[in-house]
Amino acid sequence: MDHDELRLRLSAYRDGELAEPERAAVAAHLAACPGCRSEARAWEGLARFLLKDRPAPSSAAFTARVMAALPAAEPEPGWAWWAPAFGLAAAMLAFSLLSPRWQTVTTDSLLLADLSADAAAAGTVAPRTAADGDLLGSVLESR
Amino acid sequence: MQLDDGELARRAGEGERDAFAELVRRHHPALIRFCSAALGDASRGEDAAQEVFLKAFRALEGFGGRSAFATWLHRIAVNHCLDLRRAEARRRSDSLDAIVEREGERLERALGAGRDPAAELEERELADRLLSALPEEQRLALVLRETQGLSYEEIAAAMACSLDSVKARLRRARAALLEAARHFSDSGGV
């Protein structure tokens, strides 16, 4: 390789990216060529000025800022299914617990209502409880 | 036992935020330094690095562990910085010659011995502008090599180019900057 070819390889030589026998050829050339040595030294000074003297900031605040800026975590896939089902079940339970029991219609209450109406029409006293109703029913059946 | 980057990235991808926080802790100094140099503006390094981490977080599923996490992160950073730079036509219009012409004295002081610590910030700004005058691919390759210490293979992966392209970009970047410095030196400077 001539001088110009070797000079073109100074950059990769400096970076330790030349394989043998190129590396050895450039090393020998540098030892013998003041111009290329001077260029190599000049680059070291320039690189230090341009790039090497940069501070490497390290801060917990930076990490905290990045973490705070991350998108919110998505809910677990299991919860995505369970949440509406759980809500519906809870609503149904609450509805059944809070509903007034007097709204429940039983056969006894219907009979009592009928007897009350009959009693009112006949000017007598209507039964007020299911026990009264049973007693009255048996009396009526015996007639 | 300290987990390696690949394992942390896997866990972070599964939703472990602490794992991602550890990756940020490990890599943010280097990434801020890279973004500052790549953008040619130290004041924007942190914001850019934060954006890169957010992009990385959203893309964790795409990190298959085929390359090192740092290389993958740098690839995102390279693309992000290129996007930002494309939006800055004005700053890119400065040529190396124009900067050396205008800032010759400051460059001499900066490269000379016995630098004044008080002038460090000013010099940093000049260094940023010199780097900014390089073509994008050359500047990014140079920053990846000089500030991050990436190998040619890693730079090729981060920049999605061939090894030969990496070699050529670095060689041309160094030659251009040396030429600028020599031009000033020949005219009575360094």
Interface residues (C-beta under 8 A of the other chain):
Chain A: L8 S11 A12 D15 E17 E39 A42 W43 G45 L46 A47 F49 L50 L51 K52 D53 R54 P55 A56 P57 S58 S59 A60 F62 T63 R65 V66 M67 A69 L70 P71 A73
Chain B: G15 R17 F20 A21 V24 R25 H28 P29 A30 I32 R33 S36 A37 A42 E46 A49 Q50 F53 L54 F57 R58 A110 L111 E120 E123 R124 A127 L130 L131 L142 V143 R145 E146 T147 S151 Y152 K167 L170 R171 R174 A175 L177 L178 A181 R182
